[in-house]
């Protein structure tokens, strides 16, 4: 069987393409951008994946979030998925 050219889809879930994801522009201080670059380089992960993992870690169990905030985040996610 002949393989198609190009890279296989590289999204988070099977069959998803990163190019189909919503685009986000964010401003970062130089030192934080340097840290993101370093984490991405050392872990060999794209920056978008590092940011997703950081957001999930923060929202899921971040010590800075109160129980009430975590409950409100879960409620907001349920509403946005309808």
Phi and psi in degrees as a GROMACS rama.xvg file:
@    title "Ramachandran Plot"
@    xaxis  label "Phi"
@    yaxis  label "Psi"
@TYPE xy
-85.4804  132.55  UNK-2
-85.2425  143.57  UNK-3
-71.9944  153.973  UNK-4
-75.5232  166.377  UNK-5
89.2008  -179.197  UNK-6
-87.1558  149.131  UNK-7
-70.2778  159.557  UNK-8
-54.0191  139.194  UNK-9
-122.709  26.0273  UNK-10
-74.2312  -178.232  UNK-11
-68.2099  -38.3052  UNK-12
-112.354  154.89  UNK-13
-53.3808  132.517  UNK-14
85.2767  -11.0067  UNK-15
-78.5842  144.914  UNK-16
-110.799  136.255  UNK-17
-59.897  -35.4043  UNK-18
-63.8027  -17.6489  UNK-19
-87.0936  -9.67204  UNK-20
-73.7002  152.914  UNK-21
-65.2288  145.073  UNK-22
-90.3048  142.621  UNK-23
-130.911  132.418  UNK-24
-109.711  131.754  UNK-25
-137.161  142.3  UNK-26
-99.3874  130.467  UNK-27
-127.237  144.466  UNK-28
-61.6847  152.227  UNK-29
-54.4791  -40.7399  UNK-30
-67.99  -33.9512  UNK-31
-72.3499  -39.1604  UNK-32
-62.9201  -41.6848  UNK-33
-61.1355  -38.9462  UNK-34
-66.8266  -42.321  UNK-35
-60.744  -45.0726  UNK-36
-58.614  -43.8325  UNK-37
-65.857  -45.2722  UNK-38
-61.9125  -43.7717  UNK-39
-62.1573  -44.0801  UNK-40
-66.2971  -48.5355  UNK-41
-67.7187  -40.5693  UNK-42
-85.658  -6.7158  UNK-43
56.6895  38.141  UNK-44
-116.08  145.945  UNK-45
-66.0635  153.54  UNK-46
-58.7358  -37.2451  UNK-47
-61.795  -35.3404  UNK-48
-72.705  -38.2612  UNK-49
-60.5493  -43.916  UNK-50
-65.8588  -40.3898  UNK-51
-61.84  -46.3349  UNK-52
-62.4309  -38.374  UNK-53
-66.8003  -42.3402  UNK-54
-64.8783  -44.2642  UNK-55
-64.0608  -39.5201  UNK-56
-66.019  -42.7157  UNK-57
-67.6798  -49.4556  UNK-58
-70.3409  -30.9244  UNK-59
-78.9568  -38.7998  UNK-60
-148.664  19.2906  UNK-61
-60.8738  127.815  UNK-62
-65.0252  -17.5087  UNK-63
-76.8289  -13.146  UNK-64
-95.7683  134.617  UNK-65
-78.5068  165.787  UNK-66
-58.646  -39.6028  UNK-67
-62.2098  -43.8946  UNK-68
-63.21  -41.56  UNK-69
-62.7658  -40.2214  UNK-70
-65.2204  -40.5586  UNK-71
-67.1283  -36.1162  UNK-72
-63.7037  -46.2941  UNK-73
-61.081  -40.4305  UNK-74
-64.9212  -42.4916  UNK-75
-63.4591  -38.4629  UNK-76
-64.7308  -41.0872  UNK-77
-61.4033  -41.4542  UNK-78
-66.2972  -39.4006  UNK-79
-72.9635  -18.5072  UNK-80
-92.5677  1.27171  UNK-81
